[in-house]
């Protein structure tokens, strides 16, 4: 009976194996699916960030898991990675969503509705490209409403209050959603979202 000879590997193959086993350098790790998303405050994972003035929503790094749930990141490194990824990929993510721009009197834009099947749609509102894309259309401090995971509604702040019928429809969408996010109205700034009011049933 003849024993099998041990297989010999060349130097190049050895170096490739060593490189593959090395810890990934900070900032160069592959996208693990983490994105910053807006979630209901009651979910409150251990690692999260607040939204100035908000009582009902927070920011967390998450990725889709089974049964339409989110898996939440537990390290600041993942939060930083998700933020950096959003800064790089925000415009690409936006091209994959449905963006409906509605114009009213005088062809002035009075609403932008962003929808999509992506459960992480709210991540768009946390990217720098979100503000850069819609501020020229809606003006500084435009309103942002995220009633559920698949809807973001934008309104120009200078136009005054959100039309009551539309506010009621967005509130209803929040109330019946399988995965509601927030009934708050946020204001978009170059630095991020700020709570600016709440949808009411009145």
C-alpha positions as CSV (number, residue, x, y, z in Angstrom):
1,X,0.0,0.0,0.0
2,X,1.4,3.3,-1.0
3,X,0.9,6.5,1.0
4,X,-0.1,9.6,-0.7
5,X,2.6,12.2,-1.0
6,X,1.9,15.5,0.7
7,X,0.9,18.1,-1.8
8,X,3.4,20.9,-2.2
9,X,2.3,24.4,-2.8
10,X,4.4,27.1,-4.5
11,X,5.4,30.3,-2.8
12,X,2.8,32.3,-4.8
13,X,-0.1,30.1,-3.6
14,X,1.2,30.4,0.0
15,X,1.3,34.2,-0.1
16,X,-2.2,34.3,-1.6
17,X,-3.5,32.1,1.3
18,X,-1.8,34.2,3.9
19,X,-3.3,37.4,2.4
20,X,-6.8,35.9,2.4
21,X,-6.5,35.0,6.1
22,X,-5.2,38.5,7.1
23,X,-7.7,40.7,9.1
24,X,-9.3,43.1,6.7
25,X,-7.8,46.6,7.1
26,X,-10.1,49.3,8.5
27,X,-12.0,51.0,5.7
28,X,-11.4,48.3,3.2
29,X,-13.7,45.6,4.4
30,X,-16.3,44.3,2.0
31,X,-19.8,45.6,2.2
32,X,-21.5,43.3,4.8
33,X,-24.9,44.8,4.1
34,X,-24.9,47.3,6.9
35,X,-26.7,50.6,6.3
36,X,-27.8,53.4,8.5
37,X,-31.6,53.3,8.7
38,X,-34.3,55.2,10.6
39,X,-36.1,52.9,12.9
40,X,-38.8,53.2,15.7
41,X,-37.3,54.3,19.0
42,X,-38.9,51.5,20.8
43,X,-36.7,48.9,19.0
44,X,-33.6,50.6,20.6
45,X,-30.7,48.3,19.7
46,X,-27.6,48.7,22.0
47,X,-25.8,50.7,19.3
48,X,-27.8,53.6,17.9
49,X,-27.8,57.3,17.5
50,X,-30.5,59.9,18.3
51,X,-32.2,62.2,15.8
52,X,-32.2,65.8,17.3
53,X,-35.6,66.6,18.8
54,X,-37.1,63.2,17.9
55,X,-39.1,61.2,20.5
56,X,-40.2,58.3,18.2
57,X,-37.3,57.5,15.9
58,X,-33.6,56.8,16.1
59,X,-30.8,55.8,13.7
60,X,-29.1,52.4,13.7
61,X,-26.9,50.3,11.4
62,X,-28.9,47.3,10.2
63,X,-29.1,44.7,7.5
64,X,-32.0,42.5,6.5
65,X,-32.5,39.2,8.3
66,X,-35.1,36.4,8.2
67,X,-38.8,37.1,8.6
68,X,-38.6,40.7,7.5
69,X,-36.6,41.5,10.6
70,X,-33.4,43.6,10.9
71,X,-30.1,42.5,12.3
72,X,-28.6,45.4,14.2
73,X,-24.8,46.2,14.3
74,X,-23.3,46.1,17.8
75,X,-20.1,48.0,17.2
76,X,-19.2,51.6,16.4
77,X,-17.0,50.3,13.6
78,X,-20.0,49.0,11.8
79,X,-21.8,52.3,12.3
80,X,-18.9,54.2,10.8
81,X,-18.7,51.7,7.9
82,X,-22.4,52.1,7.2
83,X,-22.0,55.9,7.3
84,X,-19.0,55.9,4.9
85,X,-20.8,53.5,2.6
86,X,-23.8,55.8,2.5
87,X,-21.6,58.7,1.6
88,X,-20.2,56.8,-1.3
89,X,-23.2,54.9,-2.6
90,X,-26.1,57.2,-1.8
91,X,-26.8,58.4,-5.3
92,X,-26.6,54.8,-6.7
93,X,-29.2,53.7,-4.0
94,X,-31.4,56.6,-5.0
95,X,-31.4,55.5,-8.7
96,X,-32.9,52.1,-7.6
97,X,-35.9,53.7,-5.9
98,X,-39.1,55.0,-7.4
99,X,-39.0,58.8,-7.3
100,X,-42.2,60.6,-8.2
101,X,-42.0,64.4,-8.5
102,X,-45.3,66.2,-8.4
103,X,-45.8,69.8,-9.6
104,X,-48.6,72.0,-8.6
105,X,-49.6,75.6,-9.7
106,X,-47.0,77.3,-11.8
107,X,-45.2,74.0,-12.3
108,X,-43.7,74.4,-8.8
109,X,-42.8,71.1,-7.1
110,X,-45.1,70.5,-4.2
111,X,-44.2,66.9,-3.3
112,X,-41.7,64.2,-3.9
113,X,-42.7,60.6,-3.1
114,X,-40.0,58.0,-2.9
115,X,-41.1,54.3,-2.7
116,X,-39.5,50.9,-3.2
117,X,-39.5,47.3,-2.1
118,X,-36.1,47.7,-0.4
119,X,-36.8,47.4,3.4
120,X,-33.8,49.7,3.9
121,X,-35.3,52.6,1.9
122,X,-35.0,55.0,4.9
123,X,-31.2,54.8,4.5
124,X,-31.5,57.2,1.6
125,X,-32.6,60.0,4.0
126,X,-29.3,59.6,5.9
127,X,-26.9,60.0,3.0
128,X,-25.3,63.3,2.0
129,X,-26.6,62.8,-1.6
130,X,-30.2,62.9,-0.3
131,X,-29.9,66.5,0.7
132,X,-27.8,67.5,-2.3
133,X,-30.4,65.9,-4.6
134,X,-33.6,67.4,-3.2
135,X,-32.5,70.7,-1.7
136,X,-32.3,72.5,-5.1
137,X,-35.9,71.2,-5.8
138,X,-37.5,71.8,-2.4
139,X,-35.4,74.4,-0.7
140,X,-33.4,74.2,2.5
141,X,-35.1,72.5,5.5
142,X,-37.6,70.6,3.3
143,X,-39.9,68.2,5.2
144,X,-39.2,64.5,5.3
145,X,-41.8,61.9,6.5
146,X,-41.0,58.2,6.8
147,X,-44.2,56.5,7.8
148,X,-43.0,53.0,7.0
149,X,-40.0,51.1,5.6
150,X,-41.0,51.5,2.0
151,X,-42.1,55.2,1.8
152,X,-40.4,58.6,2.1
153,X,-42.5,61.7,1.4
154,X,-40.9,65.1,0.9
155,X,-42.5,68.6,1.0
156,X,-41.1,72.1,0.6
157,X,-40.9,73.7,4.0
158,X,-41.5,77.2,2.6
159,X,-44.9,76.1,1.3
160,X,-46.2,75.9,4.9
161,X,-48.1,73.0,6.3
162,X,-48.4,69.7,4.6
163,X,-51.9,69.5,3.0
164,X,-54.2,68.0,5.6
165,X,-55.5,65.2,3.3
166,X,-52.0,64.1,2.5
167,X,-50.9,64.3,6.2
168,X,-53.9,62.1,7.1
169,X,-53.0,59.6,4.4
170,X,-49.4,59.4,5.6
171,X,-50.6,59.0,9.2
172,X,-52.9,56.2,8.1
173,X,-50.0,54.5,6.2
174,X,-48.0,54.6,9.5
175,X,-50.9,53.2,11.5
176,X,-51.6,50.2,9.3
177,X,-48.0,49.4,8.3
178,X,-46.5,46.0,9.0
179,X,-43.2,47.8,9.7
180,X,-44.0,51.4,10.8
181,X,-41.1,53.8,11.2
182,X,-42.3,57.2,12.5
183,X,-45.3,59.7,12.4
184,X,-42.9,62.6,13.0
185,X,-42.2,65.2,10.4
186,X,-38.4,65.8,10.0
187,X,-36.5,68.7,8.6
188,X,-33.7,67.9,6.2
189,X,-30.4,69.8,6.7
190,X,-26.9,69.5,5.3
191,X,-26.0,67.9,8.7
192,X,-28.9,65.4,8.7
193,X,-32.5,65.1,9.9
194,X,-34.0,67.1,12.7
195,X,-37.5,66.5,14.2
196,X,-39.8,69.4,13.3
197,X,-43.4,68.2,14.2
198,X,-45.7,65.3,14.2
199,X,-48.6,64.1,12.1
200,X,-51.8,64.3,14.0
201,X,-55.4,63.0,13.5
202,X,-56.9,66.5,13.8
